[in-house]
Structures are given as C-alpha cells and as structure tokens.
Amino acid sequence: MKFIAASVFGLNLFLCTGATVLPRQGNISNRPTCGTTGDAVLADCRKLLDNWPAFPDWNPTCHYGVNKAWNPVCEGGCCVYTDWDGALWADVKNAVSNLMGCASEEKNAINGVIDVVDTGRVCVGDRAACGDCFED
C-alpha cells in the first residue's frame, strides 16, 4: 500500500511541476569550445566526415586525470574522443560536424570540444589530444 501511495505521489509531483520530456540523446545545446587541445589536420577531419565509418571502435581508450575517455575513430591527423562509450554513433558524427565551426582554414587546423545533452562530450584534436580534451 505504501508503494502505491508513493508511486501516485511521485507521478502527481512529476505532472504538477510542469516537467518536460528530456531531449533526445544527441541534442547539441551549446556552441563548441574551440582551442582546447592540439590541432587536428582540417583536411583529415573533412575526409573523416565524408567517409564516416559505419561503426565506432570503442576499444581504444585514453585517460585524463583518473578518468577514462574513448578514441573511437581517427583519420590521419584527426582524432575523435568522447568521455563516454554509450553514444549513438550518429550523434557523435553530428557533434563532430558542429565542431567544424572551430576550423581555421588558414592553418588547415581544427580542435575543440562540445557537450551533447544528457550524455557527455565529444572532442576533435590531434592523436595526442585526449588529456587536454576533457581537462577543465
């Protein structure tokens, strides 16, 4: 009986507070932060986006501080890092596309990090970027 009363109370509280449905994984709610790590080669990042792999490789990992990060894909001098391994692969691609706003045509370089709502962060940088990507 207590369980039913608690459930009804919780549902009522949820409905009365005007709660909204959480955004779908992959919603990008803010602009990228540029210049957070070593520069990736812009031409390689464009090639990566144009030939996006069908599946990530969640095996390569790296660490920043005591935390773990994943390096699911690299192309030449362009690597993608995430601070979680449960992302929808299409959402990671969307985040990388948004990070293209950090590109410097003059330098043929790009680097930055972006938050994906309710999941984590995606970073683009060089092959040694993991540590700098997520250390705030």
The first five atom37 places (N, CA, C, CB, O) and aatype in JSON, in Angstrom:
{
  "aatype": [12, 11, 13, 9, 0, 0, 15, 19, 13, 7, 10, 2, 10, 13, 10, 4, 16, 7, 0, 16, 19, 10, 14, 1, 5, 7, 2, 9, 15, 2, 1, 14, 16, 4, 7, 16, 16, 7, 3, 0, 19, 10, 0, 3, 4, 1, 11, 10, 10, 3, 2, 17, 14, 0, 13, 14, 3, 17, 2, 14, 16, 4, 8, 18, 7, 19, 2, 11, 0, 17, 2, 14, 19, 4, 6, 7, 7, 4, 4, 19, 18, 16, 3, 17, 3, 7, 0, 10, 17, 0, 3, 19, 11, 2, 0, 19, 15, 2, 10, 12, 7, 4, 0, 15, 6, 6, 11, 2, 0, 9, 2, 7, 19, 9, 3, 19, 19, 3, 16, 7, 1, 19, 4, 19, 7, 3, 1, 0, 0, 4, 7, 3, 4, 13, 6, 3],
  "atom_mask": [
    [1, 1, 1, 1, 1],
    [1, 1, 1, 1, 1],
    [1, 1, 1, 1, 1],
    [1, 1, 1, 1, 1],
    [1, 1, 1, 1, 1],
    [1, 1, 1, 1, 1],
    [1, 1, 1, 1, 1],
    [1, 1, 1, 1, 1],
    [1, 1, 1, 1, 1],
    [1, 1, 1, 0, 1],
    [1, 1, 1, 1, 1],
    [1, 1, 1, 1, 1],
    [1, 1, 1, 1, 1],
    [1, 1, 1, 1, 1],
    [1, 1, 1, 1, 1],
    [1, 1, 1, 1, 1],
    [1, 1, 1, 1, 1],
    [1, 1, 1, 0, 1],
    [1, 1, 1, 1, 1],
    [1, 1, 1, 1, 1],
    [1, 1, 1, 1, 1],
    [1, 1, 1, 1, 1],
    [1, 1, 1, 1, 1],
    [1, 1, 1, 1, 1],
    [1, 1, 1, 1, 1],
    [1, 1, 1, 0, 1],
    [1, 1, 1, 1, 1],
    [1, 1, 1, 1, 1],
    [1, 1, 1, 1, 1],
    [1, 1, 1, 1, 1],
    [1, 1, 1, 1, 1],
    [1, 1, 1, 1, 1],
    [1, 1, 1, 1, 1],
    [1, 1, 1, 1, 1],
    [1, 1, 1, 0, 1],
    [1, 1, 1, 1, 1],
    [1, 1, 1, 1, 1],
    [1, 1, 1, 0, 1],
    [1, 1, 1, 1, 1],
    [1, 1, 1, 1, 1],
    [1, 1, 1, 1, 1],
    [1, 1, 1, 1, 1],
    [1, 1, 1, 1, 1],
    [1, 1, 1, 1, 1],
    [1, 1, 1, 1, 1],
    [1, 1, 1, 1, 1],
    [1, 1, 1, 1, 1],
    [1, 1, 1, 1, 1],
    [1, 1, 1, 1, 1],
    [1, 1, 1, 1, 1],
    [1, 1, 1, 1, 1],
    [1, 1, 1, 1, 1],
    [1, 1, 1, 1, 1],
    [1, 1, 1, 1, 1],
    [1, 1, 1, 1, 1],
    [1, 1, 1, 1, 1],
    [1, 1, 1, 1, 1],
    [1, 1, 1, 1, 1],
    [1, 1, 1, 1, 1],
    [1, 1, 1, 1, 1],
    [1, 1, 1, 1, 1],
    [1, 1, 1, 1, 1],
    [1, 1, 1, 1, 1],
    [1, 1, 1, 1, 1],
    [1, 1, 1, 0, 1],
    [1, 1, 1, 1, 1],
    [1, 1, 1, 1, 1],
    [1, 1, 1, 1, 1],
    [1, 1, 1, 1, 1],
    [1, 1, 1, 1, 1],
    [1, 1, 1, 1, 1],
    [1, 1, 1, 1, 1],
    [1, 1, 1, 1, 1],
    [1, 1, 1, 1, 1],
    [1, 1, 1, 1, 1],
    [1, 1, 1, 0, 1],
    [1, 1, 1, 0, 1],
    [1, 1, 1, 1, 1],
    [1, 1, 1, 1, 1],
    [1, 1, 1, 1, 1],
    [1, 1, 1, 1, 1],
    [1, 1, 1, 1, 1],
    [1, 1, 1, 1, 1],
    [1, 1, 1, 1, 1],
    [1, 1, 1, 1, 1],
    [1, 1, 1, 0, 1],
    [1, 1, 1, 1, 1],
    [1, 1, 1, 1, 1],
    [1, 1, 1, 1, 1],
    [1, 1, 1, 1, 1],
    [1, 1, 1, 1, 1],
    [1, 1, 1, 1, 1],
    [1, 1, 1, 1, 1],
    [1, 1, 1, 1, 1],
    [1, 1, 1, 1, 1],
    [1, 1, 1, 1, 1],
    [1, 1, 1, 1, 1],
    [1, 1, 1, 1, 1],
    [1, 1, 1, 1, 1],
    [1, 1, 1, 1, 1],
    [1, 1, 1, 0, 1],
    [1, 1, 1, 1, 1],
    [1, 1, 1, 1, 1],
    [1, 1, 1, 1, 1],
    [1, 1, 1, 1, 1],
    [1, 1, 1, 1, 1],
    [1, 1, 1, 1, 1],
    [1, 1, 1, 1, 1],
    [1, 1, 1, 1, 1],
    [1, 1, 1, 1, 1],
    [1, 1, 1, 1, 1],
    [1, 1, 1, 0, 1],
    [1, 1, 1, 1, 1],
    [1, 1, 1, 1, 1],
    [1, 1, 1, 1, 1],
    [1, 1, 1, 1, 1],
    [1, 1, 1, 1, 1],
    [1, 1, 1, 1, 1],
    [1, 1, 1, 1, 1],
    [1, 1, 1, 0, 1],
    [1, 1, 1, 1, 1],
    [1, 1, 1, 1, 1],
    [1, 1, 1, 1, 1],
    [1, 1, 1, 1, 1],
    [1, 1, 1, 0, 1],
    [1, 1, 1, 1, 1],
    [1, 1, 1, 1, 1],
    [1, 1, 1, 1, 1],
    [1, 1, 1, 1, 1],
    [1, 1, 1, 1, 1],
    [1, 1, 1, 0, 1],
    [1, 1, 1, 1, 1],
    [1, 1, 1, 1, 1],
    [1, 1, 1, 1, 1],
    [1, 1, 1, 1, 1],
    [1, 1, 1, 1, 1]
  ],
  "atom_positions": [
    [[0.81, -1.19, 0.0], [0.0, 0.0, 0.0], [0.87, 1.26, 0.0], [-0.93, -0.01, 1.2], [0.58, 2.23, -0.7]],
    [[1.94, 1.23, 0.8], [2.83, 2.38, 0.84], [3.47, 2.61, -0.52], [3.92, 2.18, 1.91], [3.67, 3.76, -0.94]],
    [[3.8, 1.53, -1.22], [4.41, 1.65, -2.55], [3.46, 2.34, -3.52], [4.79, 0.26, -3.08], [3.87, 3.21, -4.29]],
    [[2.19, 1.95, -3.49], [1.19, 2.55, -4.39], [1.02, 4.03, -4.07], [-0.17, 1.81, -4.27], [0.97, 4.86, -4.97]],
    [[0.93, 4.35, -2.79], [0.78, 5.75, -2.39], [2.0, 6.57, -2.82], [0.56, 5.86, -0.87], [1.85, 7.69, -3.31]],
    [[3.18, 6.01, -2.63], [4.4, 6.72, -3.03], [4.46, 6.89, -4.54], [5.64, 5.97, -2.55], [4.88, 7.94, -5.04]],
    [[4.03, 5.87, -5.28], [4.03, 5.95, -6.74], [3.06, 7.02, -7.23], [3.66, 4.6, -7.35], [3.39, 7.8, -8.12]],
    [[1.87, 7.05, -6.65], [0.87, 8.05, -7.03], [1.37, 9.44, -6.69], [-0.48, 7.78, -6.33], [1.23, 10.37, -7.49]],
    [[1.96, 9.6, -5.51], [2.52, 10.89, -5.11], [3.62, 11.32, -6.07], [3.06, 10.81, -3.68], [3.65, 12.48, -6.5]],
    [[4.51, 10.41, -6.42], [5.61, 10.74, -7.34], [5.11, 11.13, -8.71], [0.0, 0.0, 0.0], [5.6, 12.09, -9.3]],
    [[4.13, 10.4, -9.23], [3.55, 10.72, -10.53], [2.86, 12.08, -10.48], [2.56, 9.63, -10.96], [3.01, 12.88, -11.4]],
    [[2.12, 12.33, -9.42], [1.44, 13.61, -9.26], [2.45, 14.75, -9.19], [0.55, 13.6, -8.0], [2.25, 15.79, -9.82]],
    [[3.51, 14.57, -8.44], [4.56, 15.58, -8.33], [5.18, 15.85, -9.69], [5.63, 15.14, -7.33], [5.42, 17.0, -10.06]],
    [[5.45, 14.79, -10.44], [6.03, 14.91, -11.78], [5.11, 15.71, -12.7], [6.3, 13.52, -12.37], [5.56, 16.61, -13.41]],
    [[3.83, 15.38, -12.68], [2.87, 16.04, -13.57], [2.61, 17.49, -13.16], [1.57, 15.27, -13.6], [2.38, 18.34, -14.01]],
    [[2.63, 17.76, -11.87], [2.31, 19.1, -11.39], [3.46, 20.08, -11.5], [1.86, 19.03, -9.96], [3.25, 21.29, -11.46]],
    [[4.67, 19.6, -11.64], [5.82, 20.51, -11.72], [6.06, 21.0, -13.13], [7.06, 19.82, -11.21], [6.98, 21.78, -13.36]],
    [[5.24, 20.57, -14.07], [5.43, 21.02, -15.44], [6.66, 20.41, -16.06], [0.0, 0.0, 0.0], [7.31, 21.02, -16.91]],
    [[7.0, 19.21, -15.63], [8.19, 18.55, -16.15], [8.07, 18.37, -17.66], [8.4, 17.19, -15.46], [6.98, 18.15, -18.19]],
    [[9.2, 18.47, -18.31], [9.22, 18.31, -19.76], [9.96, 17.04, -20.12], [9.87, 19.53, -20.44], [10.72, 16.49, -19.32]],
    [[9.74, 16.6, -21.31], [10.43, 15.42, -21.81], [11.88, 15.79, -22.07], [9.75, 14.87, -23.1], [12.16, 16.85, -22.64]],
    [[12.78, 14.95, -21.65], [14.19, 15.22, -21.88], [14.5, 15.19, -23.36], [15.07, 14.21, -21.13], [13.89, 14.42, -24.1]],
    [[15.46, 16.01, -23.81], [15.82, 15.98, -25.21], [16.43, 14.64, -25.6], [16.79, 17.11, -25.52], [17.03, 13.96, -24.77]],
    [[16.26, 14.27, -26.86], [16.84, 13.05, -27.37], [18.36, 13.13, -27.27], [16.4, 12.79, -28.82], [18.96, 14.19, -27.44]],
    [[18.97, 11.99, -27.0], [20.42, 11.94, -26.97], [20.93, 12.53, -28.28], [20.94, 10.49, -26.75], [20.42, 12.21, -29.35]],
    [[21.92, 13.35, -28.19], [22.5, 13.92, -29.38], [22.13, 15.37, -29.59], [0.0, 0.0, 0.0], [22.71, 16.03, -30.45]],
    [[21.19, 15.9, -28.82], [20.88, 17.31, -28.94], [22.09, 18.12, -28.49], [19.62, 17.68, -28.13], [22.62, 17.91, -27.4]],
    [[22.5, 19.02, -29.32], [23.65, 19.86, -29.0], [23.08, 21.2, -28.55], [24.63, 20.03, -30.24], [22.48, 21.93, -29.34]],
    [[23.27, 21.52, -27.28], [22.6, 22.68, -26.72], [23.46, 23.93, -26.69], [22.14, 22.37, -25.34], [22.98, 25.0, -26.33]],
    [[24.71, 23.81, -27.06], [25.57, 24.99, -26.96], [26.59, 25.01, -28.09], [26.28, 25.02, -25.61], [26.67, 24.08, -28.89]],
    [[27.35, 26.05, -28.12], [28.4, 26.17, -29.12], [29.63, 25.39, -28.65], [28.76, 27.67, -29.38], [29.81, 25.16, -27.45]],
    [[30.45, 24.98, -29.6], [31.68, 24.29, -29.2], [32.65, 25.25, -28.51], [32.35, 23.65, -30.41], [32.6, 26.46, -28.72]],
    [[33.51, 24.69, -27.7], [34.62, 25.44, -27.13], [35.84, 25.11, -27.99], [34.86, 25.09, -25.61], [36.27, 23.96, -28.04]],
    [[36.38, 26.11, -28.65], [37.49, 25.9, -29.57], [38.82, 26.15, -28.88], [37.35, 26.81, -30.81], [38.9, 26.88, -27.9]],
    [[39.87, 25.53, -29.4], [41.21, 25.76, -28.89], [41.52, 25.06, -27.6], [0.0, 0.0, 0.0], [42.29, 25.56, -26.78]],
    [[40.93, 23.9, -27.38], [41.09, 23.2, -26.1], [42.24, 22.21, -26.09], [39.83, 22.48, -25.75], [42.65, 21.76, -25.02]],
    [[42.78, 21.85, -27.25], [43.78, 20.79, -27.32], [44.64, 20.97, -28.56], [43.11, 19.41, -27.33], [44.56, 21.99, -29.24]],
    [[45.48, 19.98, -28.86], [46.35, 20.04, -30.03], [45.56, 20.03, -31.33], [0.0, 0.0, 0.0], [44.54, 19.35, -31.44]],
    [[46.04, 20.78, -32.31], [45.34, 20.9, -33.58], [45.32, 19.6, -34.37], [45.98, 21.97, -34.41], [46.34, 18.93, -34.54]],
    [[44.13, 19.27, -34.86], [43.97, 18.19, -35.83], [44.13, 18.81, -37.22], [42.57, 17.47, -35.68], [43.96, 20.01, -37.39]],
    [[44.45, 17.97, -38.19], [44.57, 18.43, -39.57], [43.16, 18.56, -40.15], [45.46, 17.45, -40.43], [42.44, 17.57, -40.25]],
    [[42.79, 19.77, -40.53], [41.44, 20.04, -41.01], [41.07, 19.17, -42.21], [41.3, 21.5, -41.37], [39.96, 18.64, -42.27]],
    [[41.98, 19.03, -43.16], [41.7, 18.21, -44.35], [41.39, 16.76, -43.96], [42.89, 18.25, -45.33], [40.53, 16.13, -44.56]],
    [[42.1, 16.24, -42.95], [41.84, 14.87, -42.49], [40.47, 14.76, -41.81], [42.94, 14.41, -41.52], [39.78, 13.76, -41.96]],
    [[40.08, 15.79, -41.06], [38.77, 15.78, -40.41], [37.65, 15.85, -41.44], [38.65, 16.97, -39.42], [36.61, 15.2, -41.28]],
    [[37.85, 16.61, -42.49], [36.84, 16.65, -43.56], [36.73, 15.29, -44.24], [37.2, 17.75, -44.61], [35.63, 14.82, -44.54]],
    [[37.88, 14.67, -44.47], [37.88, 13.34, -45.08], [37.15, 12.35, -44.17], [39.33, 12.85, -45.35], [36.38, 11.51, -44.64]],
    [[37.39, 12.45, -42.87], [36.72, 11.58, -41.9], [35.2, 11.76, -41.97], [37.23, 11.88, -40.48], [34.46, 10.78, -42.01]],
    [[34.74, 13.01, -41.98], [33.3, 13.25, -42.05], [32.7, 12.76, -43.36], [33.01, 14.74, -41.88], [31.6, 12.22, -43.38]],
    [[33.43, 12.94, -44.45], [32.94, 12.49, -45.76], [32.89, 10.97, -45.87], [33.83, 13.04, -46.87], [32.1, 10.43, -46.64]],
    [[33.73, 10.29, -45.1], [33.81, 8.82, -45.14], [33.57, 8.24, -43.75], [35.18, 8.36, -45.69], [34.29, 7.35, -43.31]],
    [[32.56, 8.76, -43.06], [32.29, 8.37, -41.67], [32.09, 6.86, -41.59], [31.03, 9.11, -41.13], [31.28, 6.3, -42.33]],
    [[32.83, 6.19, -40.7], [32.7, 4.73, -40.59], [31.31, 4.33, -40.08], [33.77, 4.18, -39.65], [30.67, 5.06, -39.33]],
    [[30.88, 3.16, -40.51], [29.56, 2.67, -40.12], [29.48, 2.37, -38.62], [29.22, 1.41, -40.91], [28.41, 2.5, -38.02]],
    [[30.6, 1.97, -38.03], [30.61, 1.6, -36.62], [31.83, 2.18, -35.93], [30.57, 0.07, -36.45], [32.9, 2.28, -36.54]],
    [[31.7, 2.56, -34.66], [32.86, 3.03, -33.9], [33.68, 1.86, -33.4], [32.41, 3.91, -32.73], [33.2, 0.73, -33.33]],
    [[34.91, 2.13, -33.04], [35.75, 1.16, -32.36], [35.94, 1.67, -30.94], [37.15, 0.95, -33.1], [36.76, 2.56, -30.7]],
    [[35.17, 1.13, -30.0], [35.22, 1.61, -28.62], [36.39, 1.02, -27.83], [33.92, 1.29, -27.91], [36.52, 1.29, -26.64]],
    [[37.25, 0.23, -28.47], [38.38, -0.36, -27.75], [39.49, 0.63, -27.4], [38.96, -1.47, -28.56], [40.0, 0.59, -26.28]],
    [[39.89, 1.52, -28.32], [40.96, 2.45, -27.95], [40.5, 3.41, -26.85], [41.44, 3.24, -29.18], [39.49, 4.1, -26.99]],
    [[41.25, 3.44, -25.78], [40.93, 4.34, -24.68], [42.16, 5.16, -24.31], [40.41, 3.56, -23.45], [43.28, 4.85, -24.71]],
    [[41.92, 6.19, -23.54], [42.99, 7.02, -23.01], [42.49, 7.56, -21.67], [43.4, 8.19, -24.01], [41.34, 7.33, -21.3]],
    [[43.33, 8.26, -20.97], [42.95, 8.77, -19.66], [43.27, 10.25, -19.53], [43.64, 7.98, -18.56], [44.26, 10.74, -20.09]],
    [[42.44, 10.93, -18.8], [42.71, 12.31, -18.4], [42.48, 12.35, -16.9], [41.79, 13.36, -19.18], [41.37, 12.1, -16.43]],
    [[43.52, 12.67, -16.16], [43.44, 12.55, -14.71], [43.19, 11.1, -14.36], [0.0, 0.0, 0.0], [43.92, 10.21, -14.8]],
    [[42.17, 10.85, -13.57], [41.79, 9.48, -13.21], [40.62, 8.99, -14.04], [41.45, 9.4, -11.73], [40.12, 7.89, -13.82]],
    [[40.18, 9.79, -14.99], [39.01, 9.46, -15.8], [39.4, 8.8, -17.12], [38.19, 10.71, -16.08], [40.49, 9.02, -17.65]],
    [[38.49, 8.0, -17.63], [38.71, 7.29, -18.88], [37.99, 8.01, -20.02], [38.21, 5.83, -18.77], [36.91, 8.56, -19.83]],
    [[38.6, 8.0, -21.2], [37.97, 8.53, -22.41], [38.15, 7.51, -23.52], [38.58, 9.92, -22.81], [38.97, 6.6, -23.41]],
    [[37.38, 7.67, -24.57], [37.42, 6.74, -25.7], [37.84, 7.47, -26.96], [36.05, 6.05, -25.91], [37.55, 8.65, -27.13]],
    [[38.52, 6.75, -27.83], [39.01, 7.28, -29.1], [38.45, 6.38, -30.22], [40.6, 7.34, -29.14], [39.18, 5.55, -30.76]],
    [[37.17, 6.56, -30.55], [36.51, 5.61, -31.45], [36.92, 5.7, -32.91], [35.06, 5.81, -31.37], [36.65, 4.77, -33.68]],
    [[37.58, 6.79, -33.33], [37.96, 6.89, -34.74], [39.04, 7.95, -34.94], [36.73, 7.21, -35.61], [39.02, 9.0, -34.3]],
    [[39.97, 7.66, -35.83], [40.99, 8.61, -36.28], [41.11, 8.48, -37.79], [42.37, 8.37, -35.57], [40.89, 7.41, -38.36]],
    [[41.47, 9.57, -38.42], [41.79, 9.59, -39.85], [43.0, 10.49, -40.0], [40.56, 10.09, -40.72], [42.91, 11.71, -39.81]],
    [[44.14, 9.9, -40.36], [45.35, 10.7, -40.49], [45.65, 11.45, -39.21], [0.0, 0.0, 0.0], [45.83, 10.83, -38.15]],
    [[45.7, 12.77, -39.29], [45.99, 13.61, -38.13], [44.75, 14.17, -37.46], [0.0, 0.0, 0.0], [44.82, 15.23, -36.84]],
    [[43.63, 13.48, -37.57], [42.37, 13.93, -36.96], [41.78, 12.79, -36.14], [41.35, 14.4, -38.05], [41.49, 11.72, -36.67]],
    [[41.59, 13.03, -34.85], [41.01, 12.02, -33.97], [39.79, 12.57, -33.24], [42.05, 11.52, -32.95], [39.7, 13.76, -32.93]],
    [[38.85, 11.66, -32.98], [37.64, 11.98, -32.23], [37.73, 11.28, -30.89], [36.34, 11.56, -33.02], [38.07, 10.09, -30.81]],
    [[37.43, 12.01, -29.83], [37.44, 11.48, -28.47], [36.08, 11.73, -27.85], [38.58, 12.12, -27.62], [35.43, 12.73, -28.14]],
    [[35.64, 10.82, -26.98], [34.41, 11.01, -26.21], [34.71, 10.68, -24.75], [33.24, 10.13, -26.76], [35.62, 9.89, -24.46]],
    [[33.95, 11.28, -23.85], [34.15, 10.92, -22.44], [33.09, 9.93, -21.97], [34.12, 12.18, -21.57], [32.84, 9.8, -20.77]],
    [[32.47, 9.23, -22.91], [31.55, 8.12, -22.62], [31.5, 7.21, -23.83], [30.12, 8.63, -22.25], [31.77, 7.65, -24.95]],
    [[31.15, 5.95, -23.62], [31.15, 4.99, -24.73], [29.76, 4.48, -25.06], [32.04, 3.81, -24.39], [29.61, 3.45, -25.72]],
    [[28.74, 5.19, -24.63], [27.38, 4.75, -24.9], [26.63, 5.66, -25.86], [0.0, 0.0, 0.0], [25.4, 5.63, -25.91]],
    [[27.35, 6.44, -26.61], [26.72, 7.41, -27.51], [26.14, 6.75, -28.74], [27.71, 8.48, -27.92], [26.64, 5.73, -29.21]],
    [[25.1, 7.35, -29.26], [24.63, 6.96, -30.58], [25.68, 7.45, -31.57], [23.2, 7.54, -30.9], [26.08, 8.61, -31.52]],
    [[26.11, 6.59, -32.46], [27.19, 6.91, -33.37], [26.83, 8.1, -34.26], [27.55, 5.69, -34.23], [27.69, 8.91, -34.59]],
    [[25.58, 8.19, -34.66], [25.13, 9.33, -35.47], [25.24, 10.64, -34.69], [23.68, 9.12, -35.95], [25.49, 11.69, -35.27]],
    [[25.05, 10.58, -33.37], [25.17, 11.77, -32.54], [26.62, 12.23, -32.44], [24.61, 11.51, -31.15], [26.89, 13.44, -32.39]],
    [[27.55, 11.29, -32.41], [28.97, 11.65, -32.39], [29.31, 12.36, -33.7], [29.87, 10.39, -32.18], [30.01, 13.38, -33.69]],
    [[28.83, 11.83, -34.81], [29.08, 12.48, -36.1], [28.48, 13.88, -36.12], [28.48, 11.63, -37.26], [29.12, 14.82, -36.62]],
    [[27.28, 14.04, -35.6], [26.65, 15.36, -35.53], [27.5, 16.32, -34.7], [25.24, 15.25, -34.93], [27.66, 17.49, -35.07]],
    [[28.03, 15.85, -33.59], [28.89, 16.69, -32.75], [30.15, 17.09, -33.5], [29.26, 15.95, -31.45], [30.57, 18.24, -33.43]],
    [[30.76, 16.14, -34.21], [31.97, 16.45, -34.99], [31.64, 17.49, -36.07], [32.56, 15.16, -35.64], [32.42, 18.4, -36.31]],
    [[30.49, 17.35, -36.7], [30.06, 18.34, -37.7], [29.95, 19.72, -37.08], [28.72, 17.93, -38.32], [30.36, 20.71, -37.69]],
    [[29.4, 19.8, -35.87], [29.3, 21.08, -35.17], [30.67, 21.64, -34.81], [28.46, 20.94, -33.92], [30.87, 22.85, -34.81]],
    [[31.6, 20.76, -34.51], [32.96, 21.2, -34.17], [33.69, 21.8, -35.37], [33.76, 20.04, -33.61], [34.71, 22.47, -35.19]],
    [[33.21, 21.56, -36.57], [33.84, 22.15, -37.75], [33.8, 23.68, -37.7], [33.16, 21.65, -39.03], [34.54, 24.35, -38.41]],
    [[32.94, 24.22, -36.85], [32.92, 25.66, -36.63], [34.18, 26.18, -35.97], [0.0, 0.0, 0.0], [34.41, 27.38, -35.94]],
    [[35.0, 25.29, -35.44], [36.28, 25.67, -34.82], [37.43, 25.68, -35.83], [36.61, 24.71, -33.68], [38.56, 25.99, -35.46]],
    [[37.15, 25.37, -37.07], [38.21, 25.21, -38.07], [38.89, 26.53, -38.41], [37.64, 24.6, -39.34], [38.27, 27.59, -38.43]],
    [[40.18, 26.43, -38.68], [40.96, 27.54, -39.21], [41.44, 27.14, -40.6], [42.18, 27.91, -38.26], [42.34, 26.31, -40.75]],
    [[40.84, 27.74, -41.61], [41.22, 27.44, -43.0], [42.68, 27.8, -43.24], [40.31, 28.2, -43.98], [43.4, 27.06, -43.91]],
    [[43.11, 28.94, -42.71], [44.48, 29.42, -42.93], [45.52, 28.43, -42.4], [44.67, 30.77, -42.26], [46.56, 28.22, -43.03]],
    [[45.23, 27.85, -41.25], [46.18, 26.91, -40.62], [45.94, 25.46, -41.03], [46.1, 27.03, -39.11], [46.75, 24.59, -40.71]],
    [[44.82, 25.18, -41.74], [44.41, 23.81, -42.04], [44.34, 23.01, -40.74], [45.4, 23.14, -43.05], [44.82, 21.88, -40.65]],
    [[43.72, 23.63, -39.72], [43.7, 23.04, -38.38], [42.31, 23.18, -37.75], [44.77, 23.7, -37.49], [41.52, 24.06, -38.11]],
    [[42.06, 22.29, -36.81], [40.81, 22.32, -36.05], [41.03, 21.63, -34.71], [39.65, 21.63, -36.84], [41.74, 20.63, -34.63]],
    [[40.43, 22.17, -33.65], [40.34, 21.46, -32.38], [39.26, 22.1, -31.54], [41.71, 21.46, -31.64], [39.04, 23.31, -31.61]],
    [[38.6, 21.29, -30.74], [37.56, 21.79, -29.87], [36.79, 20.67, -29.2], [0.0, 0.0, 0.0], [36.98, 19.49, -29.49]],
    [[35.91, 21.08, -28.31], [35.08, 20.13, -27.56], [33.66, 20.68, -27.51], [35.64, 19.88, -26.12], [33.46, 21.89, -27.5]],
    [[32.68, 19.78, -27.48], [31.28, 20.19, -27.42], [30.51, 19.23, -26.52], [30.65, 20.23, -28.84], [30.79, 18.03, -26.47]],
    [[29.53, 19.78, -25.8], [28.66, 18.96, -24.94], [27.49, 18.43, -25.74], [28.15, 19.78, -23.74], [26.91, 19.13, -26.58]],
    [[27.14, 17.18, -25.48], [25.95, 16.57, -26.05], [25.0, 16.36, -24.88], [26.28, 15.2, -26.82], [25.35, 15.71, -23.9]],
    [[23.8, 16.9, -24.99], [22.84, 16.91, -23.88], [22.64, 15.52, -23.3], [21.5, 17.48, -24.35], [22.4, 14.55, -24.02]],
    [[22.75, 15.44, -21.98], [22.46, 14.22, -21.21], [23.35, 13.04, -21.54], [21.05, 13.83, -21.42], [23.0, 11.9, -21.21]],
    [[24.48, 13.27, -22.18], [25.35, 12.13, -22.48], [26.8, 12.41, -22.13], [25.24, 11.76, -23.93], [27.37, 11.69, -21.31]],
    [[27.4, 13.39, -22.7], [28.8, 13.66, -22.44], [29.37, 14.64, -23.45], [0.0, 0.0, 0.0], [28.65, 15.45, -24.03]],
    [[30.68, 14.54, -23.64], [31.36, 15.49, -24.52], [32.06, 14.76, -25.65], [32.37, 16.33, -23.73], [32.46, 13.6, -25.53]],
    [[32.2, 15.47, -26.77], [32.93, 14.98, -27.94], [34.01, 16.0, -28.23], [31.98, 14.77, -29.18], [33.78, 17.21, -28.18]],
    [[35.2, 15.52, -28.53], [36.34, 16.38, -28.8], [37.0, 15.96, -30.11], [37.36, 16.33, -27.64], [37.03, 14.77, -30.45]],
    [[37.52, 16.93, -30.84], [38.33, 16.68, -32.04], [39.69, 17.31, -31.8], [37.65, 17.26, -33.34], [39.79, 18.46, -31.37]],
    [[40.74, 16.54, -32.08], [42.1, 17.05, -31.91], [43.09, 16.13, -32.58], [0.0, 0.0, 0.0], [42.72, 15.23, -33.33]],
    [[44.36, 16.36, -32.3], [45.41, 15.52, -32.88], [45.47, 14.17, -32.16], [46.78, 16.23, -32.79], [44.66, 13.9, -31.27]],
    [[46.42, 13.33, -32.54], [46.49, 11.98, -31.98], [46.92, 11.94, -30.51], [47.45, 11.15, -32.79], [46.85, 10.89, -29.88]],
    [[47.37, 13.07, -29.98], [47.77, 13.13, -28.57], [46.84, 14.01, -27.75], [49.21, 13.65, -28.46], [47.21, 14.47, -26.67]],
    [[45.64, 14.25, -28.24], [44.74, 15.25, -27.66], [43.96, 14.8, -26.44], [43.79, 15.7, -28.68], [43.41, 15.64, -25.73]],
    [[43.88, 13.53, -26.17], [42.97, 13.02, -25.15], [43.05, 13.76, -23.82], [43.24, 11.57, -24.92], [42.03, 14.19, -23.3]],
    [[44.23, 13.91, -23.28], [44.38, 14.53, -21.97], [43.86, 15.95, -21.92], [0.0, 0.0, 0.0], [43.23, 16.35, -20.94]],
    [[44.14, 16.73, -22.97], [43.71, 18.12, -22.99], [42.24, 18.29, -23.3], [44.53, 18.89, -23.99], [41.62, 19.28, -22.9]],
    [[41.67, 17.34, -24.01], [40.28, 17.47, -24.46], [39.3, 17.73, -23.33], [39.86, 16.23, -25.19], [38.46, 18.62, -23.44]],
    [[39.4, 16.98, -22.27], [38.37, 16.99, -21.25], [38.81, 17.56, -19.91], [37.87, 15.62, -21.04], [37.99, 17.67, -19.0]],
    [[40.06, 17.92, -19.77], [40.51, 18.52, -18.51], [40.05, 19.96, -18.48], [42.05, 18.42, -18.35], [40.46, 20.77, -19.32]],
    [[39.22, 20.28, -17.52], [38.66, 21.64, -17.43], [39.54, 22.52, -16.59], [37.26, 21.61, -16.84], [39.23, 23.7, -16.4]]
  ]
}
